[in-house]
Each structure stands twice: as C-alpha cells, then as structure tokens.
C-alpha cells in the first residue's frame, strides 16, 4: 500500500500511481488531437492555399482578402493546437535526455514571450531517467506555465546544481508574486501537482514569495533513490 506523506502545509499529495495514470491520459489526449483535429486543420489549410493559388483569385481581390484572413485564423489555430499537443505529450526521458528537453522547453518559452531566461545546468544525470526525469520535467514545466500566465515577469532564472548527494533545483522569477502561499494558492496555481511530484522524488520543497517580490522555488532531490528524505534549510 502506498503511504501518503503530509507536507508542512498539510497537503496530502497524490501517489505515484495517480501521476502515472495522469500521464497516460495526457498522452492519449495528445495523440487523439494530433491524429484527428490537428491533421484535419492542416489538410483544410492546404486546400485553402490551393484555392488562393487559383488564377481566378487574381480577379477577385476582395474575396482573396477574406480568404487570407481565414487562412491566418486557421494557421493560428494549428499553432495553438500543436503547442497544446506538445505540452501534454510527455517525452520518454532516458538517462541524459532531460537536459536537451529542458532546453527545448525554455526555447519555446522565449519564442512565445519576451521573458528573459537565465539557465545553468551542472547536473550529472547518470541514473536520472524514466519517471524521475519526467517528474523533474513536469515540475519545471508547471513553474514556467505559472510564470507565463500569472506572474507578469520579465526574467526567469533556472539553476540546476549538485550538493552533498542531492540534485538542487532553484527557480525564481521577478513577477508580481503572492502575498502568501497557502492551500488555496497551491490548488489555484497548479502547485498541487508540483508537491505531488516532489513527494514521488522524495524531494524537499520550499516556496518563497511576497507581493511584488517574485516567486522562488527550491527543491533538493536525492541523487540516489535510496537516500533518506531529510529536512533541509
């Protein structure tokens, strides 16, 4: 039987089986959308491109302008749908692949926004693959999502280092922050999932924030899965 562990805020996090099921549902949804709705959108845009290329369109400029506006909307929908599928899709992270996937995640953030990113990664990732790497990936993905959607931040720092048998993950933004971090904030901002994944990693997690003082998250993750879960300052 899986043992549930309460953290300092009294939140009883979901167990590993629940997170596995969640990832399977995300993968199923992403595949279904990619194979149906997204492909149909792409086919429709190709047909629209072919129509716009017809010689008669040179004589019907007003109609062509209207069709061009429809094409722009179609292209925007395809971009959003493809981005959603990529977000929900969980890469199969073998040992050593986490670094490249994080770089891809940060590159996509910078393409979508004007947020400046400082990224330093000195992790030696031997042994960090599979579910452990996926939990780290999802934690960082959720932190970036919260910053993008809620923080109104101009800068993000992500620093991954190693210290005395631990992977250290330090994340901060310079956004509006929160007056306090409580159970309501955890549920609202997706921090509930971060706590669940931190538990699966046997990690200690600390969140710091303040109104107009940005957001700061620190995790200490045992390098060895046999490490004892310690309370760190």
Backbone as CSV, one residue per row, in Angstrom:
resi,resn,N_x,N_y,N_z,CA_x,CA_y,CA_z,C_x,C_y,C_z
1,UNK,0.848,-1.205,0.000,0.000,0.000,0.000,0.875,1.245,0.000
2,UNK,0.500,2.191,-0.827,1.267,3.430,-0.906,1.025,4.281,0.324
3,UNK,2.085,4.763,0.898,1.975,5.619,2.080,1.921,7.068,1.650
4,UNK,0.947,7.808,2.154,0.826,9.227,1.866,1.574,10.015,2.938
5,UNK,2.294,11.018,2.500,3.073,11.833,3.432,2.574,13.263,3.374
6,UNK,2.240,13.832,4.505,1.785,15.221,4.537,2.976,16.153,4.572
7,UNK,2.910,17.213,3.760,3.979,18.199,3.830,3.625,19.263,4.859
8,UNK,4.444,20.311,4.935,4.290,21.297,6.000,3.011,22.105,5.884
9,UNK,2.405,22.153,4.681,1.180,22.908,4.510,-0.052,22.032,4.701
10,UNK,0.140,20.792,5.100,-0.983,19.921,5.370,-1.583,19.287,4.143
11,UNK,-0.943,19.435,2.998,-1.486,18.883,1.764,-1.037,17.440,1.611
12,UNK,-2.004,16.523,1.475,-1.689,15.117,1.276,-1.607,14.857,-0.222
13,UNK,-0.411,14.693,-0.720,-0.220,14.655,-2.166,-0.681,13.344,-2.767
14,UNK,-0.962,13.380,-4.064,-1.373,12.181,-4.789,-0.212,11.213,-4.884
15,UNK,-0.521,9.927,-5.035,0.554,8.942,-5.079,1.067,8.737,-6.493
16,UNK,2.092,7.902,-6.597,2.747,7.682,-7.884,1.802,7.072,-8.906
17,UNK,0.933,6.170,-8.460,0.001,5.530,-9.395,-0.913,6.555,-10.053
18,UNK,-1.362,7.528,-9.277,-2.222,8.568,-9.835,-1.487,9.372,-10.905
19,UNK,-0.240,9.723,-10.637,0.533,10.506,-11.603,0.807,9.707,-12.870
20,UNK,1.033,8.399,-12.711,1.222,7.568,-13.904,-0.036,7.553,-14.760
21,UNK,-1.182,7.417,-14.103,-2.444,7.425,-14.827,-2.669,8.774,-15.508
22,UNK,-2.315,9.859,-14.816,-2.463,11.194,-15.391,-1.620,11.346,-16.642
23,UNK,-0.369,10.867,-16.608,0.500,10.957,-17.773,-0.055,10.136,-18.939
24,UNK,-0.632,8.969,-18.639,-1.220,8.145,-19.690,-2.396,8.846,-20.347
25,UNK,-3.223,9.525,-19.536,-4.362,10.256,-20.081,-3.906,11.437,-20.931
26,UNK,-2.854,12.134,-20.484,-2.322,13.249,-21.267,-1.798,12.764,-22.613
27,UNK,-1.083,11.634,-22.593,-0.531,11.079,-23.828,-1.643,10.654,-24.774
28,UNK,-2.688,10.026,-24.231,-3.821,9.599,-25.054,-4.508,10.800,-25.688
29,UNK,-4.740,11.851,-24.892,-5.384,13.060,-25.411,-4.540,13.712,-26.493
30,UNK,-3.235,13.833,-26.248,-2.354,14.468,-27.225,-2.336,13.691,-28.534
31,UNK,-2.305,12.366,-28.452,-2.296,11.547,-29.671,-3.597,11.673,-30.452
32,UNK,-4.722,11.652,-29.730,-6.019,11.755,-30.396,-6.183,13.103,-31.088
33,UNK,-5.800,14.174,-30.401,-5.900,15.500,-31.013,-4.962,15.631,-32.205
34,UNK,-3.755,15.095,-32.074,-2.775,15.187,-33.159,-3.236,14.405,-34.381
35,UNK,-3.788,13.231,-34.145,-4.149,12.343,-35.260,-5.480,12.689,-35.898
36,UNK,-6.293,13.498,-35.231,-7.606,13.834,-35.787,-7.721,15.330,-36.057
37,UNK,-7.979,16.095,-35.004,-8.263,17.522,-35.182,-7.113,18.267,-35.849
38,UNK,-5.884,18.024,-35.405,-4.751,18.756,-35.963,-4.534,18.408,-37.426
39,UNK,-4.602,17.127,-37.765,-4.403,16.730,-39.156,-5.495,17.282,-40.066
40,UNK,-6.733,17.314,-39.578,-7.826,17.886,-40.370,-7.619,19.376,-40.605
41,UNK,-7.115,20.070,-39.596,-6.829,21.500,-39.745,-5.735,21.727,-40.787
42,UNK,-4.702,20.902,-40.748,-3.597,21.030,-41.706,-4.098,20.773,-43.129
43,UNK,-4.915,19.743,-43.320,-5.458,19.432,-44.646,-6.319,20.582,-45.151
44,UNK,-7.159,21.138,-44.269,-8.029,22.253,-44.662,-7.204,23.458,-45.099
45,UNK,-6.085,23.743,-44.394,-5.265,24.881,-44.768,-4.577,24.642,-46.107
46,UNK,-4.165,23.415,-46.391,-3.558,23.109,-47.686,-4.560,23.324,-48.821
47,UNK,-5.815,22.916,-48.595,-6.846,23.137,-49.604,-7.103,24.628,-49.803
48,UNK,-7.063,25.369,-48.705,-7.245,26.817,-48.786,-6.086,27.461,-49.551
49,UNK,-4.868,27.002,-49.330,-3.714,27.506,-50.065,-3.856,27.235,-51.561
50,UNK,-4.356,26.035,-51.884,-4.547,25.689,-53.301,-5.590,26.598,-53.935
51,UNK,-6.663,26.875,-53.199,-7.705,27.759,-53.714,-7.174,29.171,-53.922
52,UNK,-6.380,29.658,-52.988,-5.815,31.008,-53.112,-4.860,31.116,-54.289
53,UNK,-4.311,29.993,-54.715,-3.388,29.997,-55.838,-4.060,29.915,-57.197
54,UNK,-5.381,29.749,-57.215,-6.107,29.664,-58.492,-6.049,31.007,-59.234
55,UNK,-5.883,30.976,-60.566,-5.799,32.229,-61.361,-6.997,33.153,-61.160
56,UNK,-8.183,32.566,-60.933,-9.375,33.409,-60.797,-9.288,34.337,-59.593
57,UNK,-8.491,33.961,-58.624,-8.353,34.783,-57.421,-7.674,36.116,-57.711
58,UNK,-6.915,36.186,-58.783,-6.271,37.442,-59.152,-7.298,38.476,-59.611
59,UNK,-8.465,37.974,-60.011,-9.521,38.882,-60.482,-10.523,39.206,-59.377
60,UNK,-10.493,38.445,-58.320,-11.459,38.643,-57.233,-10.693,38.965,-55.946
61,UNK,-10.119,40.155,-55.914,-9.220,40.541,-54.833,-9.914,40.622,-53.481
62,UNK,-11.162,41.090,-53.467,-11.871,41.211,-52.190,-12.106,39.833,-51.580
63,UNK,-12.493,38.875,-52.412,-12.678,37.516,-51.932,-11.355,36.930,-51.460
64,UNK,-10.291,37.237,-52.181,-8.974,36.737,-51.793,-8.566,37.281,-50.426
65,UNK,-8.849,38.552,-50.169,-8.515,39.135,-48.863,-9.265,38.433,-47.741
66,UNK,-10.540,38.136,-47.973,-11.330,37.455,-46.966,-10.784,36.053,-46.702
67,UNK,-10.410,35.368,-47.761,-9.851,34.029,-47.612,-8.490,34.063,-46.911
68,UNK,-7.724,35.117,-47.159,-6.427,35.251,-46.490,-6.612,35.427,-44.982
69,UNK,-7.645,36.167,-44.589,-7.927,36.335,-43.158,-8.318,34.998,-42.535
70,UNK,-9.112,34.228,-43.283,-9.489,32.894,-42.787,-8.251,32.019,-42.660
71,UNK,-7.333,32.135,-43.616,-6.109,31.335,-43.565,-5.272,31.691,-42.330
72,UNK,-5.190,32.987,-42.023,-4.435,33.421,-40.846,-5.038,32.835,-39.564
73,UNK,-6.377,32.822,-39.489,-7.035,32.232,-38.332,-6.767,30.730,-38.261
74,UNK,-6.774,30.082,-39.422,-6.503,28.646,-39.473,-5.084,28.347,-39.002
75,UNK,-4.132,29.141,-39.481,-2.734,28.943,-39.094,-2.549,29.148,-37.596
76,UNK,-3.244,30.142,-37.038,-3.164,30.398,-35.601,-3.739,29.223,-34.807
77,UNK,-4.858,28.674,-35.285,-5.467,27.529,-34.606,-4.547,26.319,-34.645
78,UNK,-3.899,26.095,-35.774,-2.974,24.967,-35.904,-1.807,25.131,-34.946
79,UNK,-1.282,26.345,-34.843,-0.161,26.599,-33.933,-0.565,26.315,-32.487
80,UNK,-1.739,26.811,-32.078,-2.185,26.625,-30.699,-2.452,25.154,-30.398
81,UNK,-3.053,24.449,-31.356,-3.352,23.042,-31.147,-2.086,22.212,-31.094
82,UNK,-1.142,22.519,-31.984,0.130,21.787,-31.971,0.896,22.062,-30.668
83,UNK,0.863,23.314,-30.216,1.538,23.660,-28.964,0.905,22.927,-27.791
84,UNK,-0.427,22.819,-27.793,-1.115,22.095,-26.728,-0.723,20.619,-26.731
85,UNK,-0.685,20.008,-27.908,-0.310,18.595,-28.005,1.113,18.371,-27.497
86,UNK,2.011,19.274,-27.868,3.397,19.137,-27.419,3.510,19.314,-25.909
87,UNK,2.671,20.194,-25.348,2.697,20.426,-23.909,2.214,19.205,-23.145
88,UNK,1.153,18.573,-23.651,0.591,17.416,-22.968,1.421,16.155,-23.178
89,UNK,2.125,16.106,-24.295,2.938,14.924,-24.573,4.126,14.868,-23.621
90,UNK,4.321,13.723,-23.017,5.443,13.538,-22.105,6.566,12.810,-22.825
91,UNK,7.708,13.441,-23.038,8.804,12.758,-23.720,9.306,11.584,-22.906
92,UNK,9.714,10.538,-23.597,10.297,9.383,-22.909,11.743,9.734,-22.585
93,UNK,11.987,10.069,-21.345,13.269,10.626,-20.947,14.206,9.526,-20.462
94,UNK,15.067,9.081,-21.351,16.106,8.143,-20.959,17.207,8.917,-20.238
95,UNK,18.177,8.205,-19.692,19.271,8.865,-18.987,19.979,9.847,-19.917
96,UNK,20.207,11.057,-19.414,20.935,12.057,-20.167,20.094,12.900,-21.101
97,UNK,18.790,12.573,-21.276,17.949,13.310,-22.216,17.226,14.496,-21.585
98,UNK,17.218,14.571,-20.267,16.473,15.637,-19.602,17.006,17.009,-19.991
99,UNK,18.329,17.150,-20.080,18.926,18.452,-20.375,18.439,19.002,-21.706
100,UNK,18.443,18.188,-22.751,18.014,18.665,-24.067,16.527,19.007,-24.079
101,UNK,15.712,18.236,-23.344,14.285,18.527,-23.295,14.002,19.829,-22.543
102,UNK,14.768,20.112,-21.501,14.596,21.373,-20.779,15.000,22.554,-21.658
103,UNK,16.068,22.397,-22.426,16.492,23.459,-23.338,15.396,23.749,-24.362
104,UNK,14.758,22.685,-24.858,13.661,22.850,-25.811,12.489,23.576,-25.157
105,UNK,12.182,23.225,-23.902,11.096,23.863,-23.166,11.354,25.351,-22.981
106,UNK,12.583,25.698,-22.630,12.930,27.109,-22.415,12.964,27.881,-23.732
107,UNK,13.418,27.238,-24.803,13.416,27.889,-26.117,11.992,28.234,-26.541
108,UNK,11.057,27.331,-26.290,9.660,27.580,-26.658,9.087,28.742,-25.848
109,UNK,9.464,28.844,-24.578,9.006,29.965,-23.757,9.481,31.287,-24.345
110,UNK,10.735,31.339,-24.758,11.284,32.577,-25.300,10.696,32.919,-26.664
111,UNK,10.276,31.904,-27.418,9.624,32.162,-28.696,8.234,32.758,-28.503
112,UNK,7.559,32.347,-27.437,6.189,32.814,-27.194,6.139,34.136,-26.462
113,UNK,7.167,34.458,-25.693,7.116,35.613,-24.799,8.385,36.454,-24.940
114,UNK,8.411,37.543,-24.205,9.608,38.384,-24.131,10.372,38.155,-22.830
115,UNK,10.083,37.051,-22.157,10.723,36.767,-20.875,12.187,36.375,-21.107
116,UNK,13.071,37.027,-20.383,14.496,36.692,-20.438,14.756,35.485,-19.547
117,UNK,15.542,34.532,-20.037,15.796,33.303,-19.299,17.289,33.157,-19.015
118,UNK,17.621,32.935,-17.750,18.985,32.552,-17.371,18.944,31.095,-16.929
119,UNK,19.692,30.247,-17.608,19.621,28.802,-17.363,21.024,28.254,-17.168
120,UNK,21.237,27.607,-16.029,22.521,26.967,-15.721,22.234,25.543,-15.265
121,UNK,22.903,24.566,-15.875,22.668,23.166,-15.528,24.007,22.448,-15.400
122,UNK,24.361,22.084,-14.181,25.599,21.337,-13.944,25.304,19.952,-13.370
123,UNK,24.071,19.471,-13.560,23.727,18.136,-13.097,24.499,17.078,-13.876
124,UNK,25.006,16.093,-13.163,25.496,14.865,-13.781,24.320,13.894,-13.753
125,UNK,23.768,13.580,-14.915,22.449,12.966,-14.951,22.459,11.439,-15.062
126,UNK,23.584,10.794,-14.758,23.581,9.348,-14.747,22.579,8.847,-13.708
127,UNK,21.694,7.984,-14.133,20.686,7.453,-13.215,19.422,8.283,-13.166
128,UNK,19.431,9.474,-13.750,18.242,10.325,-13.729,17.514,10.177,-15.069
129,UNK,16.696,9.170,-15.154,15.921,8.926,-16.355,14.556,8.395,-15.973
130,UNK,13.744,8.078,-16.974,12.442,7.491,-16.711,11.527,8.402,-15.912
131,UNK,10.840,7.829,-14.920,9.854,8.587,-14.152,10.479,9.733,-13.374
132,UNK,11.676,9.543,-12.841,12.314,10.609,-12.053,12.569,11.834,-12.939
133,UNK,13.111,11.600,-14.128,13.359,12.712,-15.044,12.051,13.356,-15.481
134,UNK,11.028,12.551,-15.691,9.725,13.089,-16.101,9.126,13.974,-15.014
135,UNK,9.253,13.555,-13.749,8.746,14.391,-12.655,9.460,15.743,-12.626
136,UNK,10.778,15.741,-12.797,11.533,16.996,-12.829,11.065,17.863,-13.998
137,UNK,10.915,17.239,-15.160,10.467,17.955,-16.363,9.106,18.611,-16.123
138,UNK,8.160,17.859,-15.557,6.813,18.385,-15.324,6.814,19.490,-14.266
139,UNK,7.646,19.369,-13.251,7.736,20.422,-12.234,8.195,21.731,-12.870
140,UNK,9.257,21.665,-13.668,9.766,22.874,-14.317,8.756,23.411,-15.318
141,UNK,8.097,22.523,-16.037,7.070,22.942,-16.993,5.953,23.704,-16.287
142,UNK,5.518,23.223,-15.135,4.448,23.892,-14.399,4.910,25.233,-13.834
143,UNK,6.140,25.306,-13.357,6.676,26.572,-12.863,6.726,27.617,-13.983
144,UNK,7.175,27.195,-15.159,7.232,28.105,-16.305,5.827,28.545,-16.721
145,UNK,4.885,27.610,-16.689,3.498,27.935,-17.049,2.930,28.991,-16.105
146,UNK,3.150,28.809,-14.803,2.643,29.775,-13.831,3.252,31.153,-14.030
147,UNK,4.550,31.172,-14.311,5.216,32.455,-14.557,4.630,33.142,-15.782
148,UNK,4.461,32.368,-16.854,3.955,32.939,-18.102,2.524,33.454,-17.958
149,UNK,1.679,32.705,-17.255,0.256,33.033,-17.200,-0.110,34.004,-16.084
150,UNK,0.641,33.996,-14.988,0.190,34.740,-13.810,1.159,35.807,-13.305
151,UNK,2.439,35.675,-13.599,3.424,36.477,-12.862,3.712,37.841,-13.469
152,UNK,3.420,38.012,-14.762,3.808,39.255,-15.435,5.297,39.530,-15.237
153,UNK,6.086,38.473,-15.393,7.528,38.562,-15.135,8.293,38.949,-16.392
154,UNK,9.466,39.529,-16.176,10.363,39.865,-17.272,11.582,38.954,-17.318
155,UNK,11.794,38.234,-16.220,13.017,37.431,-16.135,12.753,36.151,-15.330
156,UNK,13.365,35.067,-15.782,13.300,33.774,-15.100,14.718,33.242,-14.924
157,UNK,14.988,32.680,-13.761,16.272,32.006,-13.516,15.999,30.551,-13.159
158,UNK,16.685,29.641,-13.842,16.599,28.226,-13.535,18.019,27.698,-13.373
159,UNK,18.341,27.271,-12.167,19.687,26.793,-11.876,19.616,25.385,-11.302
160,UNK,20.297,24.462,-11.946,20.337,23.066,-11.531,21.773,22.726,-11.150
161,UNK,21.964,22.356,-9.895,23.309,22.062,-9.399,23.262,20.808,-8.520
162,UNK,24.427,20.350,-8.061,24.509,19.186,-7.187,25.217,19.562,-5.896
163,UNK,24.738,18.967,-4.787,25.290,19.334,-3.489,25.075,18.199,-2.502
164,UNK,26.160,17.556,-2.074,26.117,16.565,-0.992,25.048,15.488,-1.194
165,UNK,25.091,14.852,-2.355,24.164,13.754,-2.613,22.786,14.172,-3.069
166,UNK,22.608,15.452,-3.398,21.318,15.965,-3.828,21.452,16.699,-5.166
167,UNK,20.422,16.537,-5.986,20.204,17.471,-7.092,19.479,18.679,-6.503
168,UNK,19.983,19.860,-6.779,19.314,21.077,-6.316,18.690,21.782,-7.512
169,UNK,17.409,22.050,-7.408,16.669,22.785,-8.439,16.242,24.110,-7.828
170,UNK,16.708,25.198,-8.413,16.349,26.526,-7.913,15.726,27.328,-9.046
171,UNK,14.508,27.794,-8.795,13.744,28.525,-9.810,13.230,29.819,-9.194
172,UNK,13.361,30.906,-9.941,12.807,32.170,-9.476,12.404,33.029,-10.660
173,UNK,11.388,33.872,-10.423,11.026,34.893,-11.407,10.905,36.233,-10.694
174,UNK,10.826,37.304,-11.469,10.736,38.646,-10.883,9.333,39.215,-11.041
175,UNK,8.345,38.321,-11.022,6.969,38.742,-11.249,6.291,39.334,-10.029
176,UNK,4.958,39.382,-10.092,4.177,40.068,-9.058,4.156,39.299,-7.743
177,UNK,4.444,38.003,-7.794,4.486,37.220,-6.565,3.118,37.035,-5.938
178,UNK,3.120,36.488,-4.714,1.887,36.261,-3.968,2.058,36.790,-2.555
179,UNK,0.985,37.332,-2.008,1.052,37.870,-0.647,1.357,36.764,0.352
180,UNK,0.774,35.581,0.099,1.073,34.422,0.948,0.880,33.150,0.122
181,UNK,1.567,32.112,0.524,1.417,30.807,-0.119,0.640,29.924,0.838
182,UNK,-0.611,29.625,0.487,-1.454,28.799,1.341,-2.104,27.711,0.504
183,UNK,-3.013,26.963,1.106,-3.647,25.852,0.406,-4.434,26.321,-0.810
184,UNK,-5.078,27.481,-0.711,-5.855,27.999,-1.832,-4.948,28.315,-3.014
185,UNK,-3.796,28.925,-2.735,-2.852,29.254,-3.796,-2.289,27.992,-4.433
186,UNK,-2.032,26.981,-3.607,-1.495,25.722,-4.127,-2.460,25.093,-5.120
187,UNK,-3.744,25.064,-4.783,-4.742,24.470,-5.665,-4.935,25.302,-6.929
188,UNK,-4.931,26.624,-6.788,-5.236,27.513,-7.905,-4.126,27.562,-8.927
189,UNK,-2.891,27.573,-8.511,-1.770,27.795,-9.414,-1.094,26.514,-9.897
190,UNK,-1.682,25.377,-9.641,-1.082,24.146,-10.106,0.057,23.661,-9.239
191,UNK,0.237,24.300,-8.074,1.324,23.878,-7.191,1.034,22.522,-6.549
192,UNK,-0.225,22.125,-6.559,-0.600,20.821,-6.015,0.147,19.708,-6.739
193,UNK,0.191,19.795,-8.077,0.904,18.792,-8.854,2.396,18.812,-8.587
194,UNK,2.942,19.996,-8.347,4.367,20.112,-8.048,4.683,19.416,-6.728
195,UNK,3.815,19.610,-5.732,4.021,18.933,-4.458,3.921,17.416,-4.615
196,UNK,2.979,16.955,-5.437,2.828,15.516,-5.657,4.087,14.923,-6.268
197,UNK,4.630,15.616,-7.257,5.821,15.098,-7.932,7.056,15.207,-7.033
198,UNK,7.109,16.247,-6.212,8.220,16.362,-5.263,8.207,15.184,-4.294
199,UNK,7.019,14.783,-3.875,6.915,13.639,-2.979,7.408,12.361,-3.661
200,UNK,7.022,12.169,-4.927,7.457,10.980,-5.662,8.980,10.950,-5.823
201,UNK,9.591,12.120,-5.851,11.052,12.212,-5.959,11.732,12.151,-4.594
202,UNK,10.942,12.033,-3.515,11.473,12.093,-2.145,12.243,13.399,-1.930
203,UNK,11.720,14.462,-2.527,12.411,15.751,-2.503,11.831,16.661,-1.430
204,UNK,12.679,17.521,-0.886,12.241,18.614,-0.022,11.978,19.824,-0.897
205,UNK,10.848,20.474,-0.677,10.470,21.617,-1.498,10.176,22.805,-0.605
206,UNK,10.667,23.965,-1.001,10.402,25.209,-0.283,9.998,26.277,-1.294
207,UNK,8.902,26.950,-0.993,8.405,28.039,-1.832,8.479,29.344,-1.056
208,UNK,8.951,30.375,-1.737,9.035,31.695,-1.116,8.466,32.725,-2.086
209,UNK,7.686,33.623,-1.548,7.122,34.669,-2.389,6.649,35.810,-1.513
210,UNK,6.289,36.875,-2.138,5.728,38.030,-1.460,5.108,38.919,-2.511
211,UNK,4.187,39.753,-2.111,3.531,40.624,-3.063,4.559,41.537,-3.736
212,UNK,4.604,41.479,-5.065,5.550,42.239,-5.891,7.010,41.863,-5.588
213,UNK,7.212,40.650,-5.067,8.569,40.212,-4.714,8.981,38.959,-5.482
214,UNK,8.239,38.624,-6.527,8.603,37.471,-7.332,8.245,36.156,-6.664
215,UNK,8.679,35.076,-7.297,8.391,33.723,-6.811,9.684,32.926,-6.828
216,UNK,9.910,32.141,-5.776,11.161,31.405,-5.620,10.834,29.985,-5.160
217,UNK,11.351,28.999,-5.858,11.127,27.601,-5.522,12.475,26.884,-5.446
218,UNK,12.677,26.114,-4.371,13.904,25.333,-4.210,13.533,23.889,-3.918
219,UNK,14.123,22.963,-4.667,13.954,21.542,-4.407,15.313,20.903,-4.177
220,UNK,15.371,19.999,-3.215,16.531,19.145,-3.024,16.073,17.713,-3.286
221,UNK,16.611,17.101,-4.327,16.196,15.778,-4.772,17.340,14.798,-4.527
222,UNK,17.121,13.738,-3.765,18.202,12.774,-3.551,18.712,12.199,-4.871
223,UNK,20.025,12.207,-5.063,20.594,11.628,-6.280,20.326,10.134,-6.318
224,UNK,20.460,9.489,-5.180,20.162,8.067,-5.078,18.731,7.899,-4.593
225,UNK,17.999,6.965,-5.207,16.623,6.708,-4.772,16.580,6.069,-3.400
226,UNK,17.736,5.632,-2.895,17.809,5.026,-1.569,18.122,6.054,-0.485
227,UNK,18.327,7.317,-0.902,18.674,8.361,0.075,17.523,8.605,1.033
228,UNK,17.886,9.011,2.238,16.886,9.316,3.250,16.319,10.706,2.988
229,UNK,15.027,10.875,3.186,14.347,12.161,2.986,14.652,13.059,4.171
230,UNK,15.468,14.082,3.955,15.888,14.959,5.044,15.237,16.320,4.908
231,UNK,15.040,17.012,6.012,14.535,18.385,6.005,15.715,19.324,5.904
232,UNK,15.776,20.083,4.791,16.918,20.958,4.557,16.481,22.404,4.638
233,UNK,17.401,23.261,5.062,17.077,24.701,5.143,17.212,25.313,3.773
